[in-house]
């Protein structure tokens, strides 16, 4: 899976935004926390859920269960708006 190229990321001063282009089929703005921003950054390259979870385990002090659940939540929402290409 990978981030849909019809979405642009913006990270500045703790703001993590995902902005659709005119071709995205979604109109709106997605604002998330640092965790979402980190997941979206990992999606800029072809990856898997397992690789995302592993990268997040290295970065955050949380259990694999909690991180896996958080990654799932973000991936579900990104899929809903078409921000992920499978």
C-alpha positions in Angstrom: 0.0 0.0 0.0 1.1 3.6 -0.6 -0.2 7.1 -0.2 -2.4 8.2 -3.1 -0.4 10.7 -5.2 -3.6 12.8 -5.4 -3.0 13.8 -1.7 -0.3 16.2 -0.5 1.1 16.2 3.0 1.9 19.3 5.1 3.8 19.2 8.4 4.7 22.3 10.2 5.0 23.3 13.9 3.1 20.1 15.0 0.3 20.4 12.4 0.0 17.4 10.2 -2.3 17.9 7.3 -3.4 15.8 4.4 -4.7 17.9 1.5 -6.4 16.4 -1.6 -5.7 17.7 -5.0 -8.6 18.3 -7.5 -8.2 14.7 -8.8 -8.6 13.0 -5.3 -12.3 12.6 -5.3 -12.4 13.9 -1.8 -12.9 17.4 -0.8 -11.8 18.5 2.6 -8.8 18.7 4.8 -7.5 16.0 7.1 -5.8 17.2 10.2 -4.1 14.7 12.5 -1.7 14.3 15.4 2.0 13.4 15.2 1.2 9.7 15.1 -1.0 10.2 12.0 1.7 12.3 10.4 4.3 9.6 11.0 2.1 6.9 9.5 1.3 9.1 6.5 5.1 9.8 6.0 5.7 6.0 6.0 3.0 5.6 3.4 5.0 7.9 1.0 6.8 4.7 0.0 5.3 1.3 -0.7 4.8 -0.4 2.7 2.7 -2.8 4.7 0.9 -2.5 8.0 3.5 -4.7 9.6 6.3 -2.4 8.5 4.5 0.6 9.8 3.9 -1.0 13.1 7.5 -2.0 13.4 8.7 1.6 12.6 6.2 3.0 15.2 7.4 0.5 17.8 11.0 1.9 17.4 9.8 5.5 17.7 7.1 5.3 20.5 7.1 3.8 23.9 3.9 1.7 23.6 2.9 -1.9 23.3 2.6 -3.6 19.9 -1.1 -4.1 20.6 -1.7 -0.4 21.2 0.4 0.7 18.2 -1.3 -1.9 15.9 -4.7 -0.6 17.0 -3.8 3.0 16.3 -2.3 2.1 12.9 -5.5 0.3 12.0 -7.6 3.3 12.9 -5.6 5.6 10.8 -5.5 3.2 7.8 -9.3 2.7 8.0 -9.9 6.4 7.8 -7.4 7.0 5.0 -9.0 4.2 3.0 -12.4 5.8 3.5 -11.3 8.9 1.7 -9.3 7.2 -0.9 -5.9 8.4 0.4 -4.3 4.9 0.1 -3.5 3.0 -3.1 -3.4 -0.7 -2.5 
